[in-house]
């Protein structure tokens, strides 16, 4: 999805798996937020998002959003 002209990753929600889906109002990841010098233009690597949930030794869950093309980027979900 393009948000203000920049490729971005958004989340869409639905009450049922078959939809209809409604996009959230703001992107979870904006290409401009993750641009890294030398690996591409704005938004070039902001594709294929997935959620990863990890449990530490104390049983606490940590949730991450991971995405990328040739490089894997991630952000911890609060």
Secondary structure, 3 states (H helix, E strand, C coil): CEECCEEEECCEECCCCCCCCEECCCCCEEHHHHCCCCCCCCCCCCCCCEEEEEECCCCCEEEEEEEECCCEEEEEEC
